[in-house]
Amino acid sequence: MFTNSEAFSGFSVDDLEAAKKFYSETLGLRVKDNPQGLTIHVAGNRGIFVYQKPDHVPATYTILNFPVDDIDQTVDTLASKGVKFEDYDGLTDDKQIARGLTHHRGPDIAWFKDPAGNMLAVMQEK
């Protein structure tokens, strides 16, 4: 039924201008205005729909995962731009990176929030 459907994902924010600035300037993604909100362009030429919602409630789960080649360098770069990484006591190290989850076989992950409080992550596969 949906085999050929070009599905896309979307999420809400409480301030489109703050989201546009964060995703374009801080994260370096291509962001375009559209009549209903924003489209964030990621690799693979897929757009992610972002819309403003007056009663927005931040997602409590990770809405976007960004695979990176060097998580330490990425965390340092984002931190220098004011991004605060989530500290999960017992799970993350001094840089707020969870190293090798799932019995040291999983990826290294660091979580952070966008201006609307939605959870994002950078991750490096082993």
N, CA, C and O atoms as a Tinker XYZ file with bonds, in Angstrom:
   504  protein
     1  N      0.804000   -1.201000    0.000000    73     2
     2  CA     0.000000    0.000000    0.000000    64     1     3
     3  C      0.853000    1.274000    0.000000    63     2     4     5
     4  O      0.579000    2.199000   -0.764000    81     3
     5  N      1.900000    1.328000    0.864000    73     3     6
     6  CA     2.748000    2.518000    0.930000    64     5     7
     7  C      4.133000    2.274000    0.348000    63     6     8     9
     8  O      5.040000    3.074000    0.580000    81     7
     9  N      4.318000    1.216000   -0.382000    73     7    10
    10  CA     5.622000    0.839000   -0.916000    64     9    11
    11  C      6.307000    1.985000   -1.645000    63    10    12    13
    12  O      7.515000    2.171000   -1.494000    81    11
    13  N      5.578000    2.741000   -2.418000    73    11    14
    14  CA     6.167000    3.829000   -3.199000    64    13    15
    15  C      5.890000    5.205000   -2.619000    63    14    16    17
    16  O      6.152000    6.215000   -3.271000    81    15
    17  N      5.367000    5.258000   -1.410000    73    15    18
    18  CA     5.078000    6.532000   -0.762000    64    17    19
    19  C      6.374000    7.156000   -0.259000    63    18    20    21
    20  O      7.181000    6.488000    0.387000    81    19
    21  N      6.566000    8.415000   -0.551000    73    19    22
    22  CA     7.753000    9.132000   -0.074000    64    21    23
    23  C      7.435000    9.735000    1.289000    63    22    24    25
    24  O      7.260000   10.947000    1.419000    81    23
    25  N      7.364000    8.887000    2.285000    73    23    26
    26  CA     7.030000    9.305000    3.642000    64    25    27
    27  C      8.089000   10.258000    4.191000    63    26    28    29
    28  O      9.246000   10.240000    3.773000    81    27
    29  N      7.666000   11.074000    5.122000    73    27    30
    30  CA     8.598000   11.986000    5.781000    64    29    31
    31  C      8.177000   12.125000    7.235000    63    30    32    33
    32  O      7.052000   11.797000    7.612000    81    31
    33  N      9.091000   12.610000    8.026000    73    31    34
    34  CA     8.853000   12.784000    9.442000    64    33    35
    35  C      8.633000   14.253000    9.754000    63    34    36    37
    36  O      8.986000   15.123000    8.957000    81    35
    37  N      8.057000   14.526000   10.896000    73    35    38
    38  CA     7.844000   15.896000   11.324000    64    37    39
    39  C      7.788000   15.983000   12.834000    63    38    40    41
    40  O      7.573000   14.983000   13.519000    81    39
    41  N      7.983000   17.187000   13.346000    73    39    42
    42  CA     7.861000   17.421000   14.785000    64    41    43
    43  C      7.526000   18.882000   15.022000    63    42    44    45
    44  O      7.711000   19.730000   14.150000    81    43
    45  N      7.029000   19.157000   16.222000    73    43    46
    46  CA     6.617000   20.517000   16.541000    64    45    47
    47  C      7.669000   21.249000   17.361000    63    46    48    49
    48  O      8.527000   20.644000   18.004000    81    47
    49  N      7.570000   22.579000   17.313000    73    47    50
    50  CA     8.381000   23.479000   18.128000    64    49    51
    51  C      7.451000   24.592000   18.616000    63    50    52    53
    52  O      6.330000   24.736000   18.130000    81    51
    53  N      7.928000   25.369000   19.576000    73    51    54
    54  CA     7.114000   26.480000   20.052000    64    53    55
    55  C      7.514000   27.813000   19.427000    63    54    56    57
    56  O      6.809000   28.808000   19.599000    81    55
    57  N      8.642000   27.848000   18.700000    73    55    58
    58  CA     9.129000   29.093000   18.099000    64    57    59
    59  C      9.877000   28.749000   16.802000    63    58    60    61
    60  O     10.998000   28.242000   16.843000    81    59
    61  N      9.254000   29.027000   15.666000    73    59    62
    62  CA     9.865000   28.685000   14.369000    64    61    63
    63  C     11.163000   29.428000   14.114000    63    62    64    65
    64  O     12.104000   28.848000   13.573000    81    63
    65  N     11.238000   30.696000   14.491000    73    63    66
    66  CA    12.459000   31.466000   14.252000    64    65    67
    67  C     13.632000   30.914000   15.053000    63    66    68    69
    68  O     14.743000   30.808000   14.534000    81    67
    69  N     13.392000   30.564000   16.311000    73    67    70
    70  CA    14.459000   29.973000   17.139000    64    69    71
    71  C     14.891000   28.629000   16.558000    63    70    72    73
    72  O     16.081000   28.313000   16.533000    81    71
    73  N     13.926000   27.842000   16.093000    73    71    74
    74  CA    14.246000   26.548000   15.485000    64    73    75
    75  C     15.061000   26.739000   14.212000    63    74    76    77
    76  O     16.049000   26.039000   13.987000    81    75
    77  N     14.643000   27.685000   13.386000    73    75    78
    78  CA    15.353000   27.945000   12.124000    64    77    79
    79  C     16.805000   28.337000   12.397000    63    78    80    81
    80  O     17.720000   27.834000   11.744000    81    79
    81  N     17.012000   29.221000   13.346000    73    79    82
    82  CA    18.363000   29.668000   13.679000    64    81    83
    83  C     19.203000   28.501000   14.215000    63    82    84    85
    84  O     20.353000   28.330000   13.809000    81    83
    85  N     18.639000   27.707000   15.115000    73    83    86
    86  CA    19.370000   26.593000   15.711000    64    85    87
    87  C     19.752000   25.545000   14.669000    63    86    88    89
    88  O     20.913000   25.145000   14.582000    81    87
    89  N     18.782000   25.105000   13.885000    73    87    90
    90  CA    19.052000   24.031000   12.925000    64    89    91
    91  C     19.956000   24.504000   11.776000    63    90    92    93
    92  O     20.737000   23.718000   11.239000    81    91
    93  N     19.853000   25.774000   11.402000    73    91    94
    94  CA    20.703000   26.260000   10.300000    64    93    95
    95  C     22.064000   26.732000   10.801000    63    94    96    97
    96  O     23.093000   26.306000   10.275000    81    95
    97  N     22.086000   27.600000   11.802000    73    95    98
    98  CA    23.351000   28.183000   12.246000    64    97    99
    99  C     24.142000   27.281000   13.194000    63    98   100   101
   100  O     25.350000   27.116000   13.021000    81    99
   101  N     23.493000   26.709000   14.172000    73    99   102
   102  CA    24.201000   25.883000   15.152000    64   101   103
   103  C     24.552000   24.510000   14.580000    63   102   104   105
   104  O     25.686000   24.048000   14.706000    81   103
   105  N     23.559000   23.856000   13.944000    73   103   106
   106  CA    23.805000   22.510000   13.421000    64   105   107
   107  C     24.279000   22.505000   11.971000    63   106   108   109
   108  O     24.762000   21.479000   11.493000    81   107
   109  N     24.156000   23.621000   11.263000    73   107   110
   110  CA    24.675000   23.716000    9.897000    64   109   111
   111  C     23.837000   23.001000    8.852000    63   110   112   113
   112  O     24.348000   22.624000    7.797000    81   111
   113  N     22.557000   22.810000    9.134000    73   111   114
   114  CA    21.675000   22.148000    8.172000    64   113   115
   115  C     21.013000   23.171000    7.262000    63   114   116   117
   116  O     20.881000   24.342000    7.616000    81   115
   117  N     20.604000   22.718000    6.096000    73   115   118
   118  CA    19.877000   23.584000    5.163000    64   117   119
   119  C     18.417000   23.595000    5.608000    63   118   120   121
   120  O     17.770000   22.551000    5.687000    81   119
   121  N     17.913000   24.784000    5.896000    73   119   122
   122  CA    16.544000   24.948000    6.392000    64   121   123
   123  C     15.812000   25.909000    5.466000    63   122   124   125
   124  O     16.315000   26.987000    5.151000    81   123
   125  N     14.631000   25.513000    5.038000    73   123   126
   126  CA    13.815000   26.357000    4.147000    64   125   127
   127  C     12.461000   26.612000    4.782000    63   126   128   129
   128  O     11.889000   25.744000    5.442000    81   127
   129  N     11.965000   27.820000    4.569000    73   127   130
   130  CA    10.601000   28.140000    4.983000    64   129   131
   131  C      9.637000   27.433000    4.045000    63   130   132   133
   132  O      9.923000   27.270000    2.859000    81   131
   133  N      8.500000   27.015000    4.574000    73   131   134
   134  CA     7.423000   26.517000    3.737000    64   133   135
   135  C      6.121000   27.087000    4.301000    63   134   136   137
   136  O      6.129000   27.601000    5.419000    81   135
   137  N      5.025000   27.019000    3.585000    73   135   138
   138  CA     3.796000   27.670000    4.052000    64   137   139
   139  C      3.302000   27.201000    5.426000    63   138   140   141
   140  O      2.614000   27.954000    6.114000    81   139
   141  N      3.634000   25.997000    5.828000    73   139   142
   142  CA     3.171000   25.486000    7.118000    64   141   143
   143  C      4.241000   25.519000    8.210000    63   142   144   145
   144  O      3.942000   25.197000    9.360000    81   143
   145  N      5.466000   25.896000    7.887000    73   143   146
   146  CA     6.539000   25.913000    8.880000    64   145   147
   147  C      7.900000   25.919000    8.234000    63   146   148   149
   148  O      8.232000   26.833000    7.480000    81   147
   149  N      8.702000   24.891000    8.527000    73   147   150
   150  CA    10.059000   24.778000    8.004000    64   149   151
   151  C     10.277000   23.381000    7.447000    63   150   152   153
   152  O      9.601000   22.429000    7.834000    81   151
   153  N     11.230000   23.275000    6.536000    73   151   154
   154  CA    11.718000   21.977000    6.100000    64   153   155
   155  C     13.211000   21.949000    6.373000    63   154   156   157
   156  O     13.958000   22.804000    5.896000    81   155
   157  N     13.640000   20.957000    7.146000    73   155   158
   158  CA    15.062000   20.741000    7.409000    64   157   159
   159  C     15.517000   19.680000    6.421000    63   158   160   161
   160  O     14.933000   18.599000    6.344000    81   159
   161  N     16.565000   19.995000    5.666000    73   159   162
   162  CA    17.082000   19.049000    4.675000    64   161   163
   163  C     18.283000   18.309000    5.247000    63   162   164   165
   164  O     19.231000   18.920000    5.738000    81   163
   165  N     18.226000   16.989000    5.177000    73   163   166
   166  CA    19.321000   16.138000    5.638000    64   165   167
   167  C     19.828000   15.320000    4.455000    63   166   168   169
   168  O     19.218000   15.321000    3.386000    81   167
   169  N     20.929000   14.633000    4.646000    73   167   170
   170  CA    21.502000   13.805000    3.582000    64   169   171
   171  C     20.455000   12.833000    3.059000    63   170   172   173
   172  O     19.556000   12.422000    3.793000    81   171
   173  N     20.572000   12.471000    1.801000    73   171   174
   174  CA    19.599000   11.578000    1.188000    64   173   175
   175  C     18.444000   12.352000    0.587000    63   174   176   177
   176  O     17.472000   11.767000    0.108000    81   175
   177  N     18.557000   13.686000    0.614000    73   175   178
   178  CA    17.561000   14.574000    0.035000    64   177   179
   179  C     16.165000   14.352000    0.619000    63   178   180   181
   180  O     15.163000   14.443000   -0.091000    81   179
   181  N     16.113000   14.064000    1.898000    73   179   182
   182  CA    14.838000   13.920000    2.594000    64   181   183
   183  C     14.607000   15.163000    3.442000    63   182   184   185
   184  O     15.521000   15.664000    4.097000    81   183
   185  N     13.389000   15.643000    3.420000    73   183   186
   186  CA    13.035000   16.787000    4.238000    64   185   187
   187  C     12.321000   16.360000    5.506000    63   186   188   189
   188  O     11.552000   15.399000    5.508000    81   187
   189  N     12.579000   17.078000    6.576000    73   187   190
   190  CA    11.903000   16.853000    7.841000    64   189   191
   191  C     11.050000   18.093000    8.094000    63   190   192   193
   192  O     11.555000   19.216000    8.093000    81   191
   193  N      9.770000   17.883000    8.309000    73   191   194
   194  CA     8.808000   18.964000    8.482000    64   193   195
   195  C      8.808000   19.441000    9.935000    63   194   196   197
   196  O      8.682000   18.638000   10.860000    81   195
   197  N      8.950000   20.756000   10.127000    73   195   198
   198  CA     8.913000   21.353000   11.459000    64   197   199
   199  C      7.791000   22.382000   11.470000    63   198   200   201
   200  O      7.730000   23.251000   10.600000    81   199
   201  N      6.916000   22.284000   12.440000    73   199   202
   202  CA     5.781000   23.198000   12.502000    64   201   203
   203  C      5.653000   23.779000   13.907000    63   202   204   205
   204  O      6.044000   23.161000   14.897000    81   203
   205  N      5.100000   24.974000   13.962000    73   203   206
   206  CA     4.898000   25.630000   15.245000    64   205   207
   207  C      3.558000   25.182000   15.817000    63   206   208   209
   208  O      2.549000   25.106000   15.115000    81   207
   209  N      3.582000   24.890000   17.108000    73   207   210
   210  CA     2.374000   24.439000   17.791000    64   209   211
   211  C      2.249000   25.253000   19.080000    63   210   212   213
   212  O      3.145000   25.206000   19.923000    81   211
   213  N      1.162000   25.992000   19.246000    73   211   214
   214  CA     1.030000   26.855000   20.424000    64   213   215
   215  C      1.139000   26.102000   21.757000    63   214   216   217
   216  O      1.696000   26.636000   22.717000    81   215
   217  N      0.623000   24.887000   21.829000    73   215   218
   218  CA     0.686000   24.118000   23.072000    64   217   219
   219  C      1.748000   23.017000   22.978000    63   218   220   221
   220  O      1.577000   21.922000   23.513000    81   219
   221  N      2.833000   23.331000   22.295000    73   219   222
   222  CA     3.935000   22.381000   22.088000    64   221   223
   223  C      4.401000   21.780000   23.412000    63   222   224   225
   224  O      4.572000   22.480000   24.410000    81   223
   225  N      4.598000   20.482000   23.392000    73   223   226
   226  CA     5.204000   19.758000   24.505000    64   225   227
   227  C      6.420000   19.050000   23.920000    63   226   228   229
   228  O      6.280000   18.280000   22.970000    81   227
   229  N      7.617000   19.294000   24.469000    73   227   230
   230  CA     8.823000   18.675000   23.911000    64   229   231
   231  C      8.741000   17.152000   23.887000    63   230   232   233
   232  O      8.170000   16.527000   24.781000    81   231
   233  N      9.319000   16.579000   22.855000    73   231   234
   234  CA     9.389000   15.125000   22.752000    64   233   235
   235  C     10.295000   14.592000   23.858000    63   234   236   237
   236  O     11.368000   15.143000   24.102000    81   235
   237  N      9.876000   13.544000   24.511000    73   235   238
   238  CA    10.674000   12.949000   25.592000    64   237   239
   239  C     11.570000   11.834000   25.069000    63   238   240   241
   240  O     12.269000   11.179000   25.842000    81   239
   241  N     11.549000   11.623000   23.773000    73   239   242
   242  CA    12.360000   10.602000   23.116000    64   241   243
   243  C     13.227000   11.301000   22.077000    63   242   244   245
   244  O     12.988000   12.467000   21.763000    81   243
   245  N     14.207000   10.624000   21.549000    73   243   246
   246  CA    15.108000   11.211000   20.561000    64   245   247
   247  C     14.399000   11.296000   19.216000    63   246   248   249
   248  O     14.023000   10.277000   18.636000    81   247
   249  N     14.218000   12.531000   18.719000    73   247   250
   250  CA    13.507000   12.719000   17.452000    64   249   251
   251  C     14.430000   12.687000   16.248000    63   250   252   253
   252  O     13.993000   12.359000   15.145000    81   251
   253  N     15.704000   13.023000   16.440000    73   251   254
   254  CA    16.688000   12.992000   15.357000    64   253   255
   255  C     18.009000   12.463000   15.887000    63   254   256   257
   256  O     18.480000   12.892000   16.940000    81   255
   257  N     18.606000   11.532000   15.158000    73   255   258
   258  CA    19.935000   11.009000   15.463000    64   257   259
   259  C     20.859000   11.395000   14.316000    63   258   260   261
   260  O     20.547000   11.146000   13.151000    81   259
   261  N     21.981000   11.997000   14.639000    73   259   262
   262  CA    22.952000   12.403000   13.628000    64   261   263
   263  C     24.194000   11.524000   13.728000    63   262   264   265
   264  O     24.984000   11.708000   14.654000    81   263
   265  N     24.400000   10.579000   12.819000    73   263   266
   266  CA    25.635000    9.796000   12.816000    64   265   267
   267  C     26.819000   10.709000   12.487000    63   266   268   269
   268  O     26.740000   11.536000   11.578000    81   267
   269  N     27.906000   10.553000   13.225000    73   267   270
   270  CA    29.111000   11.360000   13.008000    64   269   271
   271  C     30.328000   10.443000   12.986000    63   270   272   273
   272  O     30.286000    9.323000   13.494000    81   271
   273  N     31.408000   10.932000   12.395000    73   271   274
   274  CA    32.652000   10.167000   12.336000    64   273   275
   275  C     33.462000   10.262000   13.620000    63   274   276   277
   276  O     34.157000    9.317000   13.992000    81   275
   277  N     33.374000   11.412000   14.303000    73   275   278
   278  CA    34.174000   11.634000   15.510000    64   277   279
   279  C     33.290000   12.327000   16.546000    63   278   280   281
   280  O     33.115000   13.545000   16.503000    81   279
   281  N     32.744000   11.559000   17.463000    73   279   282
   282  CA    31.793000   12.114000   18.430000    64   281   283
   283  C     32.453000   13.123000   19.367000    63   282   284   285
   284  O     31.827000   14.116000   19.739000    81   283
   285  N     33.710000   12.883000   19.755000    73   283   286
   286  CA    34.384000   13.814000   20.653000    64   285   287
   287  C     34.545000   15.184000   20.001000    63   286   288   289
   288  O     34.275000   16.210000   20.626000    81   287
   289  N     34.978000   15.195000   18.763000    73   287   290
   290  CA    35.143000   16.452000   18.039000    64   289   291
   291  C     33.788000   17.136000   17.838000    63   290   292   293
   292  O     33.684000   18.354000   17.986000    81   291
   293  N     32.765000   16.375000   17.507000    73   291   294
   294  CA    31.430000   16.943000   17.300000    64   293   295
   295  C     30.888000   17.545000   18.588000    63   294   296   297
   296  O     30.351000   18.652000   18.574000    81   295
   297  N     31.021000   16.832000   19.698000    73   295   298
   298  CA    30.559000   17.343000   20.986000    64   297   299
   299  C     31.313000   18.629000   21.334000    63   298   300   301
   300  O     30.703000   19.598000   21.785000    81   299
   301  N     32.625000   18.645000   21.131000    73   299   302
   302  CA    33.423000   19.854000   21.411000    64   301   303
   303  C     32.959000   21.027000   20.557000    63   302   304   305
   304  O     32.809000   22.141000   21.058000    81   303
   305  N     32.732000   20.778000   19.271000    73   303   306
   306  CA    32.311000   21.848000   18.357000    64   305   307
   307  C     30.939000   22.390000   18.751000    63   306   308   309
   308  O     30.744000   23.604000   18.821000    81   307
   309  N     29.995000   21.496000   19.006000    73   307   310
   310  CA    28.654000   21.946000   19.388000    64   309   311
   311  C     28.666000   22.652000   20.742000    63   310   312   313
   312  O     27.966000   23.647000   20.927000    81   311
   313  N     29.452000   22.146000   21.686000    73   311   314
   314  CA    29.553000   22.791000   23.000000    64   313   315
   315  C     30.102000   24.209000   22.850000    63   314   316   317
   316  O     29.673000   25.118000   23.561000    81   315
   317  N     31.052000   24.403000   21.928000    73   315   318
   318  CA    31.612000   25.741000   21.709000    64   317   319
   319  C     30.575000   26.693000   21.110000    63   318   320   321
   320  O     30.744000   27.911000   21.161000    81   319
   321  N     29.513000   26.142000   20.548000    73   319   322
   322  CA    28.415000   26.950000   19.994000    64   321   323
   323  C     27.272000   27.103000   20.997000    63   322   324   325
   324  O     26.205000   27.614000   20.657000    81   323
   325  N     27.502000   26.658000   22.237000    73   323   326
   326  CA    26.511000   26.837000   23.284000    64   325   327
   327  C     25.564000   25.676000   23.510000    63   326   328   329
   328  O     24.645000   25.781000   24.322000    81   327
   329  N     25.770000   24.561000   22.803000    73   327   330
   330  CA    24.904000   23.400000   23.004000    64   329   331
   331  C     25.278000   22.732000   24.323000    63   330   332   333
   332  O     26.453000   22.485000   24.596000    81   331
   333  N     24.252000   22.440000   25.145000    73   331   334
   334  CA    24.465000   21.765000   26.418000    64   333   335
   335  C     24.026000   20.311000   26.253000    63   334   336   337
   336  O     22.893000   20.033000   25.859000    81   335
   337  N     24.922000   19.406000   26.554000    73   335   338
   338  CA    24.626000   17.984000   26.436000    64   337   339
   339  C     24.023000   17.460000   27.732000    63   338   340   341
   340  O     24.335000   17.938000   28.822000    81   339
   341  N     23.160000   16.476000   27.588000    73   339   342
   342  CA    22.456000   15.898000   28.725000    64   341   343
   343  C     23.400000   15.022000   29.547000    63   342   344   345
   344  O     24.169000   14.227000   29.007000    81   343
   345  N     23.320000   15.187000   30.852000    73   343   346
   346  CA    24.140000   14.402000   31.775000    64   345   347
   347  C     23.257000   13.331000   32.401000    63   346   348   349
   348  O     22.365000   13.633000   33.194000    81   347
   349  N     23.510000   12.097000   32.045000    73   347   350
   350  CA    22.782000   10.973000   32.619000    64   349   351
   351  C     23.730000   10.255000   33.559000    63   350   352   353
   352  O     24.578000    9.470000   33.135000    81   351
   353  N     23.571000   10.537000   34.841000    73   351   354
   354  CA    24.450000   10.000000   35.876000    64   353   355
   355  C     24.570000    8.486000   35.764000    63   354   356   357
   356  O     23.568000    7.771000   35.747000    81   355
   357  N     25.800000    8.012000   35.688000    73   355   358
   358  CA    26.054000    6.586000   35.580000    64   357   359
   359  C     26.049000    6.072000   34.152000    63   358   360   361
   360  O     26.444000    4.934000   33.901000    81   359
   361  N     25.613000    6.885000   33.227000    73   359   362
   362  CA    25.550000    6.471000   31.822000    64   361   363
   363  C     26.528000    7.269000   30.966000    63   362   364   365
   364  O     27.152000    6.722000   30.056000    81   363
   365  N     26.663000    8.576000   31.259000    73   363   366
   366  CA    27.524000    9.432000   30.451000    64   365   367
   367  C     28.802000    9.786000   31.212000    63   366   368   369
   368  O     28.835000    9.801000   32.442000    81   367
   369  N     29.854000   10.071000   30.435000    73   367   370
   370  CA    31.140000   10.447000   31.028000    64   369   371
   371  C     31.214000   11.959000   31.239000    63   370   372   373
   372  O     30.192000   12.642000   31.178000    81   371
   373  N     32.427000   12.490000   31.489000    73   371   374
   374  CA    32.602000   13.936000   31.751000    64   373   375
   375  C     32.156000   14.807000   30.585000    63   374   376   377
   376  O     31.776000   15.960000   30.789000    81   375
   377  N     32.197000   14.275000   29.363000    73   375   378
   378  CA    31.765000   15.042000   28.178000    64   377   379
   379  C     30.291000   14.793000   27.861000    63   378   380   381
   380  O     29.782000   15.260000   26.842000    81   379
   381  N     29.611000   14.056000   28.739000    73   379   382
   382  CA    28.210000   13.682000   28.561000    64   381   383
   383  C     28.025000   12.766000   27.351000    63   382   384   385
   384  O     27.030000   12.863000   26.632000    81   383
   385  N     28.983000   11.888000   27.138000    73   383   386
   386  CA    28.903000   10.882000   26.077000    64   385   387
   387  C     28.708000    9.519000   26.724000    63   386   388   389
   388  O     29.462000    9.130000   27.616000    81   387
   389  N     27.693000    8.800000   26.268000    73   387   390
   390  CA    27.482000    7.415000   26.698000    64   389   391
   391  C     28.323000    6.558000   25.766000    63   390   392   393
   392  O     28.065000    6.498000   24.564000    81   391
   393  N     29.303000    5.912000   26.310000    73   391   394
   394  CA    30.257000    5.149000   25.492000    64   393   395
   395  C     29.848000    3.677000   25.408000    63   394   396   397
   396  O     29.740000    2.995000   26.427000    81   395
   397  N     29.623000    3.198000   24.191000    73   395   398
   398  CA    29.382000    1.782000   23.945000    64   397   399
   399  C     28.245000    1.177000   24.722000    63   398   400   401
   400  O     28.443000    0.228000   25.481000    81   399
   401  N     27.064000    1.711000   24.545000    73   399   402
   402  CA    25.902000    1.144000   25.221000    64   401   403
   403  C     25.703000   -0.310000   24.806000    63   402   404   405
   404  O     26.316000   -0.770000   23.842000    81   403
   405  N     24.892000   -1.000000   25.492000    73   403   406
   406  CA    24.593000   -2.412000   25.240000    64   405   407
   407  C     25.854000   -3.267000   25.339000    63   406   408   409
   408  O     26.332000   -3.815000   24.345000    81   407
   409  N     26.364000   -3.365000   26.522000    73   407   410
   410  CA    27.534000   -4.200000   26.816000    64   409   411
   411  C     28.739000   -3.845000   25.938000    63   410   412   413
   412  O     29.443000   -4.726000   25.444000    81   411
   413  N     28.958000   -2.560000   25.757000    73   411   414
   414  CA    30.129000   -2.033000   25.040000    64   413   415
   415  C     30.160000   -2.399000   23.557000    63   414   416   417
   416  O     31.219000   -2.342000   22.933000    81   415
   417  N     29.038000   -2.767000   22.998000    73   415   418
   418  CA    29.014000   -3.087000   21.570000    64   417   419
   419  C     28.259000   -2.034000   20.769000    63   418   420   421
   420  O     28.379000   -1.977000   19.545000    81   419
   421  N     27.498000   -1.216000   21.443000    73   419   422
   422  CA    26.680000   -0.222000   20.750000    64   421   423
   423  C     27.465000    1.025000   20.425000    63   422   424   425
   424  O     28.661000    1.110000   20.706000    81   423
   425  N     26.795000    1.987000   19.835000    73   423   426
   426  CA    27.458000    3.247000   19.465000    64   425   427
   427  C     27.700000    4.129000   20.684000    63   426   428   429
   428  O     27.109000    3.928000   21.745000    81   427
   429  N     28.573000    5.101000   20.510000    73   427   430
   430  CA    28.737000    6.166000   21.497000    64   429   431
   431  C     27.686000    7.217000   21.156000    63   430   432   433
   432  O     27.507000    7.560000   19.987000    81   431
   433  N     26.991000    7.727000   22.167000    73   431   434
   434  CA    25.883000    8.656000   21.941000    64   433   435
   435  C     25.971000    9.822000   22.920000    63   434   436   437
   436  O     26.321000    9.648000   24.087000    81   435
   437  N     25.646000   11.021000   22.416000    73   435   438
   438  CA    25.514000   12.198000   23.273000    64   437   439
   439  C     24.201000   12.890000   22.896000    63   438   440   441
   440  O     23.950000   13.185000   21.728000    81   439
   441  N     23.371000   13.140000   23.911000    73   439   442
   442  CA    22.056000   13.727000   23.691000    64   441   443
   443  C     22.058000   15.213000   24.036000    63   442   444   445
   444  O     22.768000   15.653000   24.940000    81   443
   445  N     21.248000   15.981000   23.299000    73   443   446
   446  CA    21.089000   17.406000   23.549000    64   445   447
   447  C     19.708000   17.830000   23.073000    63   446   448   449
   448  O     19.028000   17.081000   22.372000    81   447
   449  N     19.296000   19.034000   23.457000    73   447   450
   450  CA    17.951000   19.503000   23.117000    64   449   451
   451  C     18.007000   20.684000   22.166000    63   450   452   453
   452  O     18.950000   21.475000   22.176000    81   451
   453  N     16.960000   20.783000   21.336000    73   451   454
   454  CA    16.811000   21.967000   20.495000    64   453   455
   455  C     16.158000   23.062000   21.351000    63   454   456   457
   456  O     15.793000   22.794000   22.495000    81   455
   457  N     16.002000   24.288000   20.829000    73   455   458
   458  CA    15.431000   25.367000   21.643000    64   457   459
   459  C     14.017000   25.078000   22.162000    63   458   460   461
   460  O     13.597000   25.666000   23.158000    81   459
   461  N     13.285000   24.184000   21.503000    73   459   462
   462  CA    11.930000   23.838000   21.938000    64   461   463
   463  C     11.934000   22.700000   22.953000    63   462   464   465
   464  O     10.874000   22.299000   23.434000    81   463
   465  N     13.118000   22.171000   23.287000    73   463   466
   466  CA    13.223000   21.102000   24.269000    64   465   467
   467  C     13.134000   19.697000   23.694000    63   466   468   469
   468  O     13.126000   18.723000   24.446000    81   467
   469  N     13.065000   19.577000   22.365000    73   467   470
   470  CA    13.038000   18.259000   21.728000    64   469   471
   471  C     14.413000   17.616000   21.826000    63   470   472   473
   472  O     15.432000   18.294000   21.694000    81   471
   473  N     14.442000   16.304000   22.058000    73   471   474
   474  CA    15.704000   15.584000   22.238000    64   473   475
   475  C     16.326000   15.176000   20.894000    63   474   476   477
   476  O     15.650000   14.622000   20.027000    81   475
   477  N     17.616000   15.460000   20.743000    73   475   478
   478  CA    18.417000   15.098000   19.564000    64   477   479
   479  C     19.627000   14.331000   20.060000    63   478   480   481
   480  O     19.927000   14.337000   21.254000    81   479
   481  N     20.323000   13.672000   19.146000    73   479   482
   482  CA    21.544000   12.954000   19.545000    64   481   483
   483  C     22.549000   12.932000   18.401000    63   482   484   485
   484  O     22.194000   12.935000   17.223000    81   483
   485  N     23.815000   12.910000   18.798000    73   483   486
   486  CA    24.894000   12.586000   17.849000    64   485   487
   487  C     25.400000   11.228000   18.278000    63   486   488   489
   488  O     25.467000   10.918000   19.468000    81   487
   489  N     25.760000   10.409000   17.278000    73   487   490
   490  CA    26.210000    9.062000   17.606000    64   489   491
   491  C     27.302000    8.608000   16.661000    63   490   492   493
   492  O     27.300000    8.931000   15.473000    81   491
   493  N     28.242000    7.846000   17.218000    73   491   494
   494  CA    29.338000    7.293000   16.436000    64   493   495
   495  C     29.312000    5.784000   16.582000    63   494   496   497
   496  O     29.412000    5.249000   17.687000    81   495
   497  N     29.175000    5.106000   15.454000    73   495   498
   498  CA    29.200000    3.646000   15.465000    64   497   499
   499  C     30.618000    3.174000   15.746000    63   498   500   501
   500  O     31.583000    3.875000   15.440000    81   499
   501  N     30.745000    1.990000   16.325000    73   499   502
   502  CA    32.057000    1.413000   16.625000    64   501   503
   503  C     32.685000    0.872000   15.359000    63   502   504
   504  O     33.796000    0.343000   15.398000    81   503
